[in-house]
Amino acid sequence: MASSLARNSAFPEPSLRSLIKSGVSKRSDFPLRPSSMALLVIDIQHELTKIDKDSNKYAEAVGFPRMVFNTKRLIEAVRSKRYNQDGDHGPEIIFTYLEALTDDSRDVSLDYKLSGPLSKLPGPTNRATFLPGIAPIPGIDIALPKTSCSVFQSTNLDYILRNFNCEQLAVCGQLTDQCVESAVRDAADLGYLVTLVEDACGAGSEDSHQKGLHGMKGFARTVTTNQVLQELCGENELAMASTTNEDVQPAKPA
């Protein structure tokens, strides 16, 4: 380990931000670098993510199943790169989810208080519930309850990312045109290189999904799950992910 630390300190990877040439560089110039990135999973939780393949609702039958399937693949890929051959820590995974700090949700944002069902969130005695395969590992992953549309407005996510020396943020979750878009725009303004994983996001309709993607074009590079897997793991690794969309008992946050 000592020789590894010496080698890393002698030949550190350059900051991605230092490589940006104003007016010349493009977002596509910066594929994901495991040592510089975090995967942000937004609001994929039992209370919000209903899956029913027989439903006539787009979100339940198409949007959410696709999002869940691909998010599982992303999590598996990121966890496979968590430690390199020298034992150094790689990419982080951060789960954010809707949960109030009070049982009566009096601490949620004004916007949520004006948004019907969102005015009453899970709370300390009625905890939010993660989906199987899309849940943090206690003591390793980060789990951040939020009470606003953008995770950056009601958590210390920016502080955490800077302590991790993260420069890149890969984003997935729901809803594409609401909480995902708000987070992507805030992250870009805060100086992160944002990668939006379009087929690992979900919305209430295909139209809403596409509008969200369009609204983020100027703030992130947009890629597919397969592109992320190729950047992180290579052409063939994890090509045949074994995850499914079958309903099983959800898992409680730690």
Secondary structure, 3 states (H helix, E strand, C coil): CHHHHHHHHHCCCCCCHHHCCCCCCCHHHCCCCHHHEEEEEECCECCCCCCCCCCCCHHHHHHHHHHHHHHHHHHHHHHHCCECCCCCECCEEEEEEECCCCCCCCCCCHHHHCCHHHHCCCECCECCCEECCECCCCCCCEEEEECCCCHHHHCCHHHHHHHCCCCEEEEEEECHHHHHHHHHHHHHHCCCEEEEEEEEEECCCHHHHHHHHHHCCCCCEEECHHHHHHHHHCCCCCCCCCCCCCCCCCECCC
